[in-house]
Amino acid sequence: GERLEDFGRHTMRILIFLLTLSVFSCSGFPAYDYDLPVTEEALNASIARINSQPWSRNLYGLVRSRVMGVDMWDSDTYRLDLHFSVRETVCTKASGRDPSTCAFRTGPFVPTASCRSVVEVSGELIADITVRCHRSAFSSESMSSEEMMPVPIMSPDRQGSTRREAFPSRGRGSSRGDWNKPSYLSPDKME
């Protein structure tokens, strides 16, 4: 009787832990709790890089994001691995608006993308960014054509020019992105 009670108590603790873990994993909180000051800036610069591409006349806004890992090379040099999803907003690029203040487009085919950004940081400045996105337009019934959207690598100058283009984007909603897409970068390789 007592063993069964201990087993039940232990099982309940595990279930509560797993439930708590699943709530946080679906809520847009990072997979790792890295409180690096440049993390939000790296995400903003990645979104700004996407919005600088000619894929659409409208801005893309952040749906959700996750820090997948940090590779520390020394005390002030490291590489961030960010996974995030974006969706087209109603704001045009010409408007100059912050994408986080724009509503997402609605309708049967709204362009979305699952992206991975590898950001090298040195001395709290972004030294290099590689962004890869897998774009698709979803309808209520099916998925239309998909294409990979490589983003050209541009190294900002050492004065931190990415700070000027970065918007304070924040994840909105807790809709699940499609994280089962293939990775286009291996974790040990920079392109």
Secondary structure, DSSP 4 states (H G I P E B T S, - for coil): -HHHHHHHHHHHHHHHHHHHHHHHHTTT--SS----TTHHHHHHHHHHHHHTSTT-SEEEEEEEEEEEEEEEEETTEEEEEEEEEEEEEEEEGGGT--GGGSPBP-SS-EEEEEEEEEEEEETTEEEEEEEEEEEEEE-SS-EEEEEEEE-------TTTTHHHH-------S-PPP-TTSPPSS-TT---
